[in-house]
Amino acid sequence: MLDIIGNKYPIDEAANIYMEIIPEYLFEFDTYEESDFEYLSKENYILFRELLKGTPSDFNLIMQKIYDMVMSYAYTGIEPKAPMVTDRLFEIIDVMNQAKMQLPSIDNYYKYDYSIADGWGDFII
């Protein structure tokens, strides 16, 4: 999600920006004006509609689960082992496996430690 939105926003605001490009919401109305987006510019609306046109429903579900995962602890502390995030992650993995999508490499995530700083994590060099 942050690869799309960037990391200059608080996590809840970033999630709300991301939500506007989830296909279910992006294609809900036929025009940008009807959509009444709070964050998405008309230029990005056109761009994402073109990029996401014809994506399978599995992709929409995965994007929705990512949003749900981010918002799970947006206004609270993160519980040990973050069960709400873990549950959604396993749901995403199940959807990807059923759709025969390739899972990303776990190696990309080994450089982070989420047990530091009350769950906010710290970059490990």
N, C-alpha and C positions, 0 to 999 in steps of 0.2 A: 504494500500500500504506500509506504513512504517513498518508494522508488518513483511512484507516479506523482504524489503530492509534494514531496520534499519534507524536510524536517524543520521548517521555520514556524510551524503552527503548534499550539497545544494539541495533545493527542485527540481530544474530543472534537475539536474544530477540524483537524486533519481527517478524521473519520467521516464527518459530515460532508466535507468536500468530496471525499472518495465516494460516498454514498450516491452522489449525484451522477456518477458515471457507471453505476451498476446498471446493466442493460434493462432490467425491469423498470427502473425509474427514467433512464435516458430515453427509452422508446415509448414511455407511457402516453405522451402526446405527440402530435404530428409536427408541431413547430416549436421553436425556441420560446417564442412569446407566450404560447399556451403553457409551457412547462413551468414558467415562473421560478427558475432556479435562483437560489440565494448566492451561490458561489461560482457556478460554472459560466464562463463568458460565452458569448455567441460563437466566437472563433473556436473555442475548445469543444463546444457543443457539436459543431459541424465536424470537427476532427474526430471526436470519440464516436459519434454516430457512424461515421465512415469506417473507422477501425473495428468497431464492434458489430457492425451489420452482419446478420446471419450467424452469429455465434450460437453454439448449442446451449440448451437450457442448463446443462451441467456447469458451463462457465459462469452463468448468472448465479447459480447456487454457490459456487466456490467464492465468487466475489462477495456474496451476501454473508457467507460464513466468516470471511476475513473481517468484514465490518463488525459482525457480532463478536468475534474474538477480540478485536481491539476495544470495543465498548464494554466488554465484560467487567473490566476493572477500572474504567475511566474515572470514576468518582470515588473510588475506594482504595484501600490497601490491597496488595496482591497476596493472596493466601499462599502458604507453602505449596510448592509444586503446581500452583495455578490451575486447579481442576477445571474451572470453566473454560479456560483457554485450551487446556489439553483435550477436553471433550470435543470442542469444535475443531481442533486440529485433526483428531481422529476421524471426524465426520468428513472433513475435506479430503483426507487420505482415502477414505472409503469411496467417495465420489470419483476421485481421480483414478483409483484402481478399477472401478466398475466401467469407467469410460476409456480404460486402457491408455490413460495419460501418463507420461513419464514424470515421476516424482523428482523434485529438485535434490541436488546433492546436499546432504547434511553437513558436509565439510564447510560450507559457507557460514554456518552458524557456530562453529566451535570457537571463534574468536571473541564471542560475547559471554559474559558471566552475569546471569540475571539474579544471582543470589546476593549481590552487593547493593548497598544503598536502598534498602527497603523495597527491593524488586525493580528499581529503575535501571539497574544494570550498569556496567562499566565496560568500556572498550578495552580489551586485553591485547597488548602489542607483543 
